[in-house]
Amino acid sequence: MQQLAADLIEQHQTRQRFSSVRDRIPAGASPYDVQDLLVAHFLEKEGGAIAGYKIGLTSTSMQIFCGIDQPLAGVVLATRVWPSPVTLRSADYGRIGIECEVCIIVDQDIDGDCTREQVQEKIRSVHAAFEVVDDRNADYTKLDAISIIADNGWNEGVVLGAAAGPGVQLALLEGTVSLNGEKLASGSTDDAMHPLDAVVWTARHLAGRGQCLRAGQLVMTGSLVPTRFPKPGEHYRFEVGGLPAVELKVID
């Protein structure tokens, strides 16, 4: 798996097109083992620490979009968390994508035995957020969850809107993303896994790997609308519920 991780690192560096690695995962091994090696490389290269986690494919629309029927997790690096507004360069990615999400930052450690109610009591803040992904021009007719997991869920960073307090009502939040001031798409937390359940899912996933969701870490709870692929000159704004908006611009 060391060689597979090294190959994925090279693919990122050279912007090679994403392709399946499912057949290269040894029998009995987990694609999360490859993900761990990939993350360790980026941590060593960039410094910093693990800022938190993303859970992907939590909504029916996103599962249909990717042709995959289960959630998956990835790691978010502290060096790739940016406050809104932010400007990113498309040339830094194979193909940049953005996902419109609710982000939860926890105020206490959360273990795998947690409940939705316990998570609610341990929230530090809630944010409108963009997850920045790089699908490296993947062929969406040939996707598989194992390969996306190994490639760290395609995560390239997170853009956070200003914080709202822990008392935000997370059910039935309506979100709208606009492009250059014009409404583009909308979605609701009712269309996806409840954000608190996404944190529970993440905590249980980590516990299964001998890890823990730590105080101060974030959880990106899944996109409310299908992924958008910004072009240079485009400005995106995402508003969800009463949370402060998050904004992102892409240049060459």
N, C-alpha and C positions, 0 to 999 in steps of 0.2 A: 504493500500500500504506500510505502515511502515513494516508490517510483511513480505511482499514479498521482500522488499529491504534487510531486515535482513537475509532472507533465501538466497538471492543471495550473500551477504557478506560471509555467512558461506560456501557456495559452493565454492567461490574463495579460502577461507582459507584452505579448506580440499581437494581442487582439484577435486571436484565432476564433473562428466560428465555433459556437458551442455544439458539442456532439455527445451522444450517450457514452457513459462509461460503465453502464450497468454490468456488462459482461466481464469487467475487470475487477469487480469486487469479489474477493475470495469467499468461498462458501463458508457460512457461519459468521462472517464479518458484517459489520454495519457500515453503511455509507457515512454515518456520523463519525466513525473512526477516521475516515479520510478528511472529513470536515475539520476535525480537531487538528490534524496535521497542517492543513491549509491555514487555519486561523493562527496556529503557533508561528508559522512562517511570517505572516503579516504583523503579528505582535512584535516579533523580533526585529522586523524591518522598520516598522513605524513607531515602535515604542508605545507608551500608553498602556491601556488595560481594556478589559471587556466592559463596555458600557451597558450591555444588556442583550436582548434577544428579539428576533422577529419571528412571528408565526405567520406563515403564508397559507394561501388557499383556504381561507376560513369561510368564504362566501360561495354560494352556488354559482354566481356569475364568474368568479375567478377560477373555480374548478372547471367550469365549462370552457372558459377562455384558454386554459392550459391543458385541458383534456386529462385532468388528474382528479381523483375522487377522495383525496385525504389531505389533511393539513401537514405542514412540515415546518421545521425550525431552522434558524440560522443565527449566527452570532454577529452583533453590532460592535464595532471597535470604537473606543472613545475618540480616536483621532479622526473619525468620520462622522461625528455628530456636530451639526452646524445650527446656529440659531437663525431663524428667519428674520429678514429675507436673505437669500443666498443666490450667488451667480455661479453656475458650473459650466465647464467647457465640454462640449460634445466630443471633442477630439481626445479627451481623456478616457473614453469608454468605447467598447465595441459597438454597442447601441444602448444609449441611456434610456431608461424608463423610469417613470414615477408612479407610485401607488399612494392613494389618498386614505389616510388611516387615523385612528385614535391611538395615541400613545399614552401609556400609564407608567409613571415612575413610582416605585414602591419605597416606603419609608422604613421598613423592617425586613429582615430575612423572612422568606416564605419557603416552607418545605413542601414535599410532595403530598402530605396529608391534608393540605389546606382545602377549605371550602370557599364558595363564592362570597359568603358573608365575611369570612376571615380576611379575604383579599380586600374587600371594601374597607375594612377597618385599618388596613396597612398601606393605603394609598397616600403618597406624598403630593402628587400633582397629576393633572390630566392635560394633554396637549393635542391640538390638531397637528398633524405631521405628514410629511411626505417621506416614504421610503424610496431611496434612490437604488435602482437595480441596474444590472448590466446583463442582458440576455445573450449578448454576443451574437446577435442575429440568428438565434435558434430557429430551427424548423419546428413550429408548434404542432405539426402532425406527427412528430416523432419524439415527443417529450416523455420522460419517465421520472417519477418522484425520486428514485434512487440517485440518478445523476444530478438532479438539482440540489438534493441534500448534500451530496459530496462536494458540490461547488458552492457551499455555504448559502444555499437558497438564493443565489445571485445577488446577495446584499452588497451594496457599495457605500451605504451611508444612510443617514437620517437627517432631515431638516425639521426642527421643532419650532412650532409657534409658541408664543408666550404662555406661561403656566396658568392654569386655572386650578382652583382648590379641589380637595378630595370629595367635596359634596356634590359634584356634578352628577346628574341623573344620566346614566349611560345607556339605558334602554330607549329605543325608538329615536335616537339622535339622527336627524336628517343632515346629510352632507352634500355640498355642491362644489364642483370644481369648475373654474372658469379659465378660459384661454384668451389672453389679451383683452380682458374685460367682458367677454361674452360667455354666457353660461354654456358649458360643454356637456356635463353629465351630472347625475345625482345618484345618491344611494343612501341607505339607512343601516344603522347598526342592527336593525331588526332583520336585515337580509343576510346577515353573517352570524358567526358565532358571537355570543354576547361578549363584550370586552373583558368582563370579569372572568368568564369561562376561559377566555384565551389565556389569561394570566394563570389560571388553575392548570390548564393544559400544559403551559410552559413549565410551571413548577414541577409537575409530575414527570414531564419529559426529562428535566434536569435530574430529578431524584433517581430516575431509572439509569442514569449515567454516573451516579455517585456525586452529583453536583447539587447546587442550591441557588435559588434566586436570591441575590444579596440586596441589602438595603442600599438605596441609591441607584439601583439598576433599572433600566427601562424595558418595557415590553411593547413592541409594535404589534397591534392586535389584529391586523389583517385589513386588506383594502376593501373599501366600500363600493368601488367601481373598477372596471377592468383597467389594466395598466395602460398608461399613455406614454407615447414615445416622442418627447419634445424635440423640436428642430431649433437650430440657432435663430435667435430673435424672438422666441416665444416666451411669454410670461404667464405662469400658472399661479392661481390663488385657490386655496381650498378652505372652505368654511364648514364647520360641523357644529350643530347645536349653537350654543352661545359662546363657544370657545373662541379665543383670539385666532384670527386667520393665520395661515402659513403661506409663504410666497416663495417662488423659485423662478429664476430666469436662466435660460440657456444661451450661451454664445458659442462661436466657432471654436 
